[in-house]
Amino acid sequence: MTTTTTGLPDRYRPISQVAPDEETATGVIRSWRARDRVLNRDVALRVHTPGGPAAREWITRALTAGGLATPALSMVYDAAEGTGGDGAGGAAYVVNEWLEGQTLRDRLAESGPLTEREARALVRRLAEGVAEAHRVGLAVGGLTPEHVVLRPGGLAGLLSVPAASASVQGDIEALGALLELALTGRSGEGDTPPVISSPDLAALVRRARSSDPSARLSSVSTMVALLAERPRTGPQEPARPEALSDSGWIRRLRDRRDLADAAEASNHEVAGPGGDRPVRLDRRALPPVPAASAGRPGEAGRWPVPQDDEDDLDWGPTFADEDEVLEQDDHDPSARRRLVLVGLPLLALVMVIAFALWFGKNVLSVAGSVDQVGSTPPAGAPVNSSASPSASPSPSAAAPAGAPVPIVGAAIFDPYGDGQPENPKAVPRTYDGDPRTSWSTVTYRGSAHFGNLKPGIGILYDLGRPQRLAGVTVVTALPGTTVEVRTGDNADGGLDSYPVVASGELRGTDQLTFTDPVTARYLLVWVTGLAPTDGGFTGGLAEVTPLAAAG
């Protein structure tokens, strides 16, 4: 038996139409909230008229989506061709899971734009589901604020899966549009595009919606990786191990010492049932405190433990941070004593190592420079200057063939960056004669090609005057970094003004020899690929030494 309203099996009883009729290239789709009479549950029912060959591709795509299991996409329960219907040719239908919640369109109309954290989490969760669909060859489509549902518990899902037609690039552009809309409450259409305050998210939206194949995002998985990382606010220094950080074992040692002092004081104040003996404390609990001064402890003499609100995530004024974790300390006095026995010698070892590094860098390097007078630049040349390489120091004598050519200045070269130079203070370390010191990029995620955000970054070296060069020796502490060596005579030129004379992957200490000698004042070491590190990809240079050619 079929219903006269939809031409579908009588199992599905339409309750209300939930979206306007959708005109497609193959027909019209109507969306209903319906009741599954067999399983006694609400479902999302979409009916395509006409059926037959016009709807066959849509049915095939829906059956592919039926194999997906991700909370970001509503599950496909049923997909087939019906009979009858309002138009000639019958009808086809797809039955989806019904998602309870508020649509993104209604949420924006009611409360305005989402916070940066909410928008980042919302689009990332949708992108994770779309990425799963792309892995099985299915473009989703239908990524509009009317179909995105903010579900209880801080989840989000797409109601109608799949759309009648879609493309992979269309899904990427739609996710970028959703991110822009969530952050600003406005779409990018119009004479005055909305302004996104976060530079990282603004760049991500531009790349997602770009029509330039060389600039746009290559996949939804890349968007997931970029949304998962924290925005970069400035040059990043390598993180110190927790055991050496003031917020690590030293802080916990101080906290446990305070707790132990409080427990000892309470042992003298709190009496047992007879009034003449102290209460034996549970080593896993805080000491009880008299009710007159500090309230009552919980059951069994324990203080109530704060409840983590991660299980109460909801789409309200704020969105709980996925990275916040309730730290639970161990108050065992024996553990505290072990921590002291291990921690203090470790701290002493760190201080000895730090002093040795300082002594080697500031004392031994000065003594060693006395033996290298022949290779130093003329008096007054700013050898370790980090100023712009456009400075004009006094010319030096031509170096013998194969001898190192002194570098008199260097600066970051980042024409495709976001205006925040990457670790500029570390640039002089790349030509200070000490391969133990180095410069590195910030850590990128998602791809060794700078997270697909830009083609590269480099350091531009000033040789003081035009020099005849045969090659360059490059030392790196990050094997796997790939570079191009470029030369030029203009400090203010773009990347194309420095032609490539050598390239290669760095393995530690590498000599990159030019095919023919080149005469140039400026040497650009352009990093094109990064090496895998903990948490992402990073590139770096420890020592760069230009080599003179025969005059």
MARLUMDREN-458044 format. One line per 5 residues: number of its first residue (from 1); their letters; for each residue x, y negated, z of C-alpha. Coordinates in nm, 3 decimals, padded with zeros to 5 digits. Layout:
N
NUM = a = X,Y,Z  ...
***
This chain:
551
1 = mtttt = 00.000,00.000,00.000  00.124,-00.349,-00.082  00.036,-00.693,00.047  -00.144,-00.929,-00.191  00.059,-01.224,-00.064
6 = tglpd = 00.405,-01.102,-00.159  00.362,-00.785,-00.361  00.571,-00.600,-00.101  00.518,-00.286,00.109  00.252,-00.336,00.375
11 = ryrpi = 00.521,-00.264,00.637  00.625,-00.633,00.631  00.359,-00.881,00.740  00.449,-01.246,00.661  00.404,-01.481,00.957
16 = sqvap = 00.516,-01.820,00.826  00.719,-01.964,00.541  01.047,-02.096,00.688  01.201,-02.281,00.391  01.084,-02.456,00.073
21 = deeta = 01.069,-02.255,-00.247  01.420,-02.213,-00.392  01.446,-02.253,-00.769  01.722,-02.033,-00.917  01.843,-01.953,-01.267
26 = tgvir = 01.652,-01.624,-01.259  01.329,-01.722,-01.082  01.190,-01.850,-00.751  01.281,-01.728,-00.399  01.039,-01.775,-00.108
31 = swrar = 01.161,-01.728,00.249  00.933,-01.598,00.526  00.952,-01.504,00.889  00.781,-01.166,00.889  00.696,-00.879,01.122
36 = drvln = 00.829,-00.530,01.063  00.529,-00.322,01.170  00.722,00.004,01.182  01.007,-00.112,01.409  00.801,-00.386,01.577
41 = rdval = 01.053,-00.666,01.528  01.076,-00.999,01.346  01.275,-01.011,01.024  01.372,-01.270,00.761  01.195,-01.178,00.439
46 = rvhtp = 01.290,-01.328,00.101  01.087,-01.259,-00.212  01.217,-01.313,-00.567  00.968,-01.353,-00.850  00.980,-01.219,-01.107
51 = ggpaa = 01.130,-00.882,-01.023  01.278,-00.641,-01.272  01.601,-00.723,-01.458  01.593,-01.088,-01.346  01.636,-00.989,-00.978
56 = rewit = 01.849,-00.678,-01.025  02.184,-00.855,-00.973  02.053,-01.015,-00.652  01.941,-00.675,-00.521  02.282,-00.525,-00.603
61 = ralta = 02.460,-00.804,-00.415  02.227,-00.756,-00.116  02.305,-00.385,-00.104  02.677,-00.472,-00.095  02.611,-00.711,00.195
66 = gglat = 02.433,-00.427,00.375  02.771,-00.269,00.446  02.895,-00.572,00.642  02.881,-00.591,01.021  02.975,-00.938,01.145
71 = palsm = 02.785,-01.166,01.384  02.839,-01.460,01.149  02.615,-01.312,00.876  02.263,-01.182,00.929  02.245,-00.808,00.860
76 = vydaa = 02.065,-00.677,00.552  01.801,-00.422,00.657  01.634,-00.352,00.323  01.653,-00.455,-00.043  01.441,-00.323,-00.330
81 = egtgg = 01.197,-00.410,-00.606  00.834,-00.448,-00.511  00.518,-00.449,-00.719  00.250,-00.697,-00.796  00.312,-01.045,-00.658
86 = dgagg = 00.193,-01.381,-00.781  00.386,-01.380,-01.112  00.423,-01.152,-01.407  00.698,-00.893,-01.378  00.637,-00.807,-01.012
91 = aayvv = 00.872,-00.913,-00.730  01.192,-00.812,-00.553  01.268,-00.854,-00.186  01.555,-00.862,00.065  01.494,-00.811,00.437
96 = newle = 01.747,-00.970,00.676  01.796,-00.972,01.051  01.604,-01.260,01.210  01.838,-01.498,01.396  01.693,-01.680,01.696
101 = gqtlr = 01.827,-02.029,01.756  01.837,-02.384,01.623  01.946,-02.468,01.271  02.248,-02.694,01.228  02.029,-02.948,01.047
106 = drlae = 01.791,-02.972,01.344  02.078,-02.989,01.593  02.243,-03.281,01.410  01.911,-03.464,01.381  01.846,-03.415,01.753
111 = sgplt = 02.189,-03.473,01.913  02.415,-03.622,01.648  02.757,-03.492,01.533  02.931,-03.208,01.714  03.253,-03.259,01.906
116 = erear = 03.579,-03.163,01.734  03.603,-02.846,01.943  03.243,-02.745,01.866  03.280,-02.813,01.493  03.610,-02.625,01.474
121 = alvrr = 03.461,-02.319,01.650  03.137,-02.326,01.447  03.300,-02.335,01.103  03.574,-02.090,01.205  03.314,-01.831,01.309
126 = laegv = 03.121,-01.875,00.985  03.445,-01.857,00.785  03.541,-01.530,00.957  03.216,-01.372,00.836  03.253,-01.512,00.484
131 = aeahr = 03.612,-01.383,00.471  03.484,-01.032,00.553  03.238,-01.059,00.264  03.512,-01.175,00.027  03.724,-00.872,00.121
136 = vglav = 03.456,-00.643,-00.025  03.416,-00.859,-00.336  03.099,-01.043,-00.231  03.057,-01.421,-00.257  02.796,-01.523,00.001
141 = ggltp = 02.643,-01.856,-00.100  02.362,-02.033,00.084  02.603,-02.207,00.326  02.377,-02.503,00.399  02.284,-02.665,00.732
146 = ehvvl = 01.927,-02.535,00.691  02.051,-02.174,00.689  02.321,-02.203,00.959  02.172,-02.105,01.296  02.328,-02.198,01.632
151 = rpggl = 02.250,-01.892,01.842  02.236,-01.848,02.220  02.569,-01.768,02.381  02.768,-02.007,02.163  02.742,-01.786,01.851
156 = aglls = 02.656,-01.900,01.499  02.518,-01.712,01.201  02.402,-01.752,00.841  02.034,-01.665,00.806  01.994,-01.573,00.436
161 = vpaas = 02.255,-01.330,00.303  02.330,-01.325,00.017  02.214,-01.617,-00.196  02.083,-01.551,-00.546  02.417,-01.659,-00.693
166 = asvqg = 02.751,-01.768,-00.548  03.127,-01.790,-00.609  03.433,-01.760,-00.386  03.542,-02.118,-00.455  03.185,-02.235,-00.395
171 = dieal = 03.193,-02.072,-00.048  03.520,-02.253,00.035  03.377,-02.588,-00.076  03.054,-02.526,00.118  03.248,-02.449,00.439
176 = galle = 03.446,-02.772,00.394  03.119,-02.962,00.350  02.976,-02.800,00.665  03.287,-02.902,00.863  03.256,-03.261,00.743
181 = laltg = 02.883,-03.269,00.820  02.932,-03.120,01.168  03.203,-03.375,01.256  03.031,-03.686,01.117  02.663,-03.605,01.076
186 = rsgeg = 02.694,-03.715,00.712  02.782,-03.547,00.384  03.063,-03.667,00.160  02.823,-03.795,-00.104  02.772,-04.169,-00.145
191 = dtppv = 02.976,-04.486,-00.190  03.125,-04.483,00.161  03.245,-04.135,00.259  03.236,-04.051,00.630  03.556,-04.092,00.832
196 = isspd = 03.694,-03.790,01.022  03.909,-03.899,01.318  04.127,-03.583,01.329  04.398,-03.597,01.056  04.429,-03.217,01.053
201 = laalv = 04.058,-03.158,00.999  04.032,-03.445,00.748  04.311,-03.285,00.542  04.140,-02.945,00.566  03.810,-03.089,00.436
206 = rrars = 03.989,-03.259,00.146  04.167,-02.937,00.049  03.851,-02.725,00.079  03.660,-02.961,-00.153  03.946,-03.040,-00.392
211 = sdpsa = 03.908,-02.960,-00.761  04.285,-02.953,-00.812  04.400,-02.585,-00.819  04.743,-02.682,-00.684  04.599,-02.862,-00.379
216 = rlssv = 04.286,-02.671,-00.281  04.268,-02.383,-00.033  04.346,-02.044,-00.180  04.110,-01.840,00.039  03.865,-01.853,00.328
221 = stmva = 04.115,-01.656,00.538  04.351,-01.954,00.515  04.075,-02.179,00.650  04.022,-01.937,00.942  04.392,-01.952,01.030
226 = llaer = 04.404,-02.333,01.011  04.091,-02.373,01.224  04.221,-02.131,01.486  04.537,-02.330,01.561  04.551,-02.640,01.776
231 = prtgp = 04.594,-02.973,01.591  04.953,-03.092,01.574  04.994,-03.434,01.738  05.369,-03.481,01.693  05.703,-03.308,01.660
236 = qepar = 05.697,-02.979,01.843  05.985,-02.856,02.055  06.043,-02.482,02.107  05.843,-02.359,02.406  06.046,-02.257,02.710
241 = peals = 05.976,-01.913,02.857  05.721,-01.923,03.134  05.980,-01.793,03.381  06.184,-02.111,03.330  05.895,-02.358,03.333
246 = dsgwi = 05.784,-02.576,03.618  05.428,-02.461,03.540  05.536,-02.097,03.563  05.697,-01.909,03.851  05.807,-02.225,04.040
251 = rrlrd = 05.448,-02.352,04.053  05.316,-02.012,04.162  05.587,-01.987,04.426  05.487,-02.324,04.568  05.116,-02.233,04.564
256 = rrdla = 05.175,-01.901,04.738  05.395,-02.066,05.001  05.112,-02.311,05.078  04.865,-02.022,05.105  05.099,-01.830,05.336
261 = daaea = 05.139,-02.136,05.563  04.760,-02.175,05.576  04.716,-01.807,05.664  04.972,-01.830,05.945  04.801,-02.136,06.090
266 = snhev = 04.461,-01.967,06.075  04.595,-01.659,06.257  04.658,-01.882,06.561  04.320,-02.055,06.541  04.075,-01.773,06.465
271 = agpgg = 04.015,-01.527,06.750  03.885,-01.173,06.732  03.574,-01.029,06.902  03.744,-01.034,07.245  03.868,-01.388,07.207
276 = drpvr = 04.229,-01.289,07.290  04.356,-01.134,06.966  04.393,-01.277,06.615  04.180,-01.147,06.329  04.360,-00.906,06.098
281 = ldrra = 04.344,-01.064,05.754  04.279,-00.888,05.427  04.595,-00.937,05.224  04.381,-00.991,04.910  04.160,-01.263,05.067
286 = lppvp = 04.201,-01.619,05.182  04.189,-01.661,05.562  03.851,-01.741,05.722  03.804,-02.096,05.848  03.574,-02.200,06.136
291 = aasag = 03.234,-02.298,06.003  03.241,-02.632,06.189  03.538,-02.756,05.985  03.523,-02.592,05.645  03.195,-02.409,05.590
296 = rpgea = 03.141,-02.032,05.593  03.335,-01.767,05.404  03.161,-01.518,05.184  03.098,-01.152,05.255  03.367,-00.953,05.441
301 = grwpv = 03.553,-01.273,05.532  03.626,-01.365,05.169  03.573,-01.700,05.010  03.340,-01.699,04.707  03.539,-01.671,04.384
306 = pqdde = 03.452,-01.935,04.122  03.254,-01.785,03.837  03.398,-01.819,03.488  03.150,-01.995,03.266  03.281,-01.823,02.951
311 = ddldw = 02.982,-01.584,02.966  02.747,-01.883,02.966  02.856,-02.034,02.634  02.575,-02.228,02.475  02.530,-02.502,02.220
316 = gptfa = 02.490,-02.791,02.464  02.671,-03.123,02.513  02.999,-02.933,02.539  03.131,-02.610,02.395  03.335,-02.389,02.627
321 = dedev = 03.699,-02.366,02.522  03.798,-02.014,02.416  04.150,-02.072,02.548  04.053,-02.156,02.906  04.122,-01.863,03.140
326 = leqdd = 04.056,-01.842,03.512  04.394,-01.775,03.672  04.381,-01.529,03.960  04.690,-01.533,04.179  04.822,-01.244,04.384
331 = hdpsa = 04.863,-01.359,04.745  05.060,-01.056,04.858  05.342,-01.180,05.089  05.567,-00.894,04.974  05.519,-01.004,04.615
336 = rrrlv = 05.612,-01.358,04.723  05.935,-01.231,04.879  06.019,-01.035,04.565  05.954,-01.346,04.360  06.200,-01.546,04.573
341 = lvglp = 06.469,-01.275,04.544  06.434,-01.260,04.167  06.353,-01.622,04.090  06.630,-01.805,04.276  06.917,-01.611,04.111
346 = llalv = 06.745,-01.662,03.777  06.728,-02.038,03.836  07.098,-02.041,03.928  07.179,-01.850,03.608  06.984,-02.101,03.400
351 = mviaf = 07.175,-02.391,03.558  07.510,-02.223,03.485  07.414,-02.164,03.122  07.295,-02.524,03.083  07.624,-02.656,03.226
356 = alwfg = 07.824,-02.428,02.995  07.635,-02.554,02.690  07.686,-02.915,02.793  08.058,-02.858,02.857  08.106,-02.685,02.521
361 = knvls = 07.922,-02.952,02.324  08.057,-03.265,02.490  08.411,-03.164,02.595  08.534,-02.885,02.371  08.394,-03.046,02.056
366 = vagsv = 08.587,-03.366,02.132  08.908,-03.169,02.179  08.848,-02.978,01.856  08.790,-03.295,01.657  09.151,-03.402,01.728
371 = dqvgs = 09.271,-03.107,01.515  09.046,-03.204,01.223  09.167,-03.556,01.156  09.229,-03.476,00.791  08.864,-03.390,00.729
376 = tppag = 08.704,-03.682,00.913  08.565,-03.985,00.728  08.744,-04.323,00.749  08.728,-04.521,01.070  08.396,-04.696,01.118
381 = apvns = 08.188,-04.453,00.909  07.869,-04.352,01.101  07.922,-03.977,01.079  07.637,-03.880,01.318  07.402,-04.159,01.218
386 = sasps = 07.036,-04.062,01.177  06.953,-04.390,01.003  06.814,-04.404,00.651  07.058,-04.270,00.392  07.020,-04.593,00.199
391 = aspsp = 07.287,-04.754,00.420  07.608,-04.839,00.230  07.919,-04.740,00.430  08.270,-04.807,00.307  08.383,-04.564,00.030
396 = saaap = 08.607,-04.274,00.122  08.885,-04.118,-00.078  08.794,-03.837,-00.319  08.814,-03.495,-00.149  09.030,-03.214,-00.295
401 = agapv = 08.852,-02.942,-00.498  08.657,-02.708,-00.269  08.708,-02.931,00.037  08.413,-03.046,00.249  08.268,-03.384,00.151
406 = pivga = 08.183,-03.596,00.458  07.817,-03.687,00.517  07.765,-04.039,00.649  07.389,-04.037,00.714  07.070,-03.833,00.670
411 = aifdp = 06.694,-03.862,00.711  06.380,-03.651,00.677  06.240,-03.639,00.321  05.867,-03.554,00.342  05.668,-03.718,00.057
416 = ygdgq = 05.377,-03.474,00.100  05.354,-03.493,00.480  05.100,-03.654,00.710  05.322,-03.946,00.812  05.462,-03.772,01.121
421 = penpk = 05.827,-03.670,01.055  05.914,-03.323,01.176  06.179,-03.336,01.451  06.371,-03.637,01.307  06.598,-03.667,01.613
426 = avprt = 06.746,-03.325,01.535  06.860,-03.419,01.181  07.221,-03.514,01.286  07.264,-03.160,01.419  07.274,-03.033,01.059
431 = ydgdp = 07.611,-03.202,00.991  07.773,-03.233,01.335  08.018,-02.948,01.270  07.852,-02.719,01.527  07.644,-02.435,01.373
436 = rtsws = 07.496,-02.361,01.716  07.284,-02.677,01.693  07.010,-02.703,01.433  06.702,-02.879,01.299  06.376,-02.696,01.237
441 = tvtyr = 06.030,-02.764,01.098  05.721,-02.739,01.313  05.550,-02.398,01.320  05.288,-02.338,01.050  05.028,-02.064,01.046
446 = gsahf = 04.852,-01.865,00.778  05.125,-01.875,00.512  05.503,-01.902,00.475  05.435,-02.181,00.225  05.372,-02.440,00.499
451 = gnlkp = 05.026,-02.300,00.573  04.928,-02.401,00.214  04.926,-02.763,00.333  05.220,-02.895,00.127  05.493,-02.769,-00.113
456 = gigil = 05.791,-02.834,00.114  06.004,-03.067,00.326  06.372,-03.160,00.314  06.663,-03.359,00.449  06.828,-03.624,00.228
461 = ydlgr = 07.204,-03.663,00.288  07.403,-03.978,00.202  07.763,-03.911,00.090  07.860,-04.283,00.103  07.935,-04.313,-00.269
466 = pqrla = 07.899,-04.095,-00.582  08.090,-03.772,-00.529  08.175,-03.493,-00.772  08.024,-03.176,-00.619  08.064,-02.808,-00.699
471 = gvtvv = 07.826,-02.661,-00.442  07.709,-02.666,-00.082  07.745,-02.434,00.217  07.423,-02.394,00.422  07.402,-02.228,00.764
476 = talpg = 07.063,-02.141,00.919  06.946,-01.984,01.243  06.624,-01.872,01.069  06.717,-01.618,00.796  06.447,-01.594,00.532
481 = ttvev = 06.420,-01.972,00.483  06.425,-02.056,00.109  06.570,-02.383,-00.021  06.639,-02.584,-00.334  06.949,-02.804,-00.355
486 = rtgdn = 06.880,-03.127,-00.544  07.098,-03.430,-00.620  07.035,-03.791,-00.717  07.157,-04.150,-00.702  06.848,-04.326,-00.560
491 = adggl = 06.754,-04.305,-00.192  06.396,-04.421,-00.257  06.301,-04.181,-00.537  06.032,-03.916,-00.540  06.096,-03.543,-00.548
496 = dsypv = 06.114,-03.536,-00.929  06.399,-03.790,-00.927  06.626,-03.527,-00.767  06.687,-03.245,-01.020  06.745,-02.893,-00.889
501 = vasge = 07.107,-02.776,-00.913  07.086,-02.457,-00.701  06.836,-02.251,-00.502  06.815,-01.935,-00.297  06.704,-01.754,00.016
506 = lrgtd = 06.922,-01.819,00.322  07.054,-01.517,00.512  07.274,-01.693,00.771  07.574,-01.859,00.608  07.535,-01.905,00.233
511 = qltft = 07.738,-02.088,-00.031  07.518,-02.217,-00.313  07.741,-02.291,-00.613  07.629,-02.524,-00.892  07.638,-02.397,-01.251
516 = dpvta = 07.823,-02.714,-01.352  07.982,-02.984,-01.133  07.746,-03.271,-01.051  07.831,-03.631,-00.963  07.583,-03.785,-00.719
521 = ryllv = 07.568,-03.989,-00.400  07.262,-03.822,-00.245  07.218,-03.452,-00.171  06.866,-03.322,-00.093  06.823,-02.982,00.073
526 = wvtgl = 06.453,-02.911,00.002  06.297,-02.630,00.208  06.040,-02.442,-00.004  05.960,-02.140,00.214  05.956,-02.057,00.585
531 = aptdg = 06.073,-01.758,00.786  05.830,-01.558,01.005  05.858,-01.640,01.376  05.650,-01.576,01.686  05.312,-01.737,01.627
536 = gftgg = 05.364,-01.840,01.264  05.631,-01.953,01.018  05.925,-02.194,01.068  06.223,-02.307,00.858  06.548,-02.462,00.972
541 = laevt = 06.899,-02.582,00.888  07.195,-02.551,01.126  07.483,-02.689,00.914  07.501,-02.840,00.563  07.847,-02.891,00.405
546 = plaaa = 07.879,-03.034,00.049  08.182,-02.900,-00.140  08.392,-03.115,-00.373  08.455,-03.023,-00.737  08.784,-03.063,-00.921
551 = g = 08.830,-03.424,-01.028
***
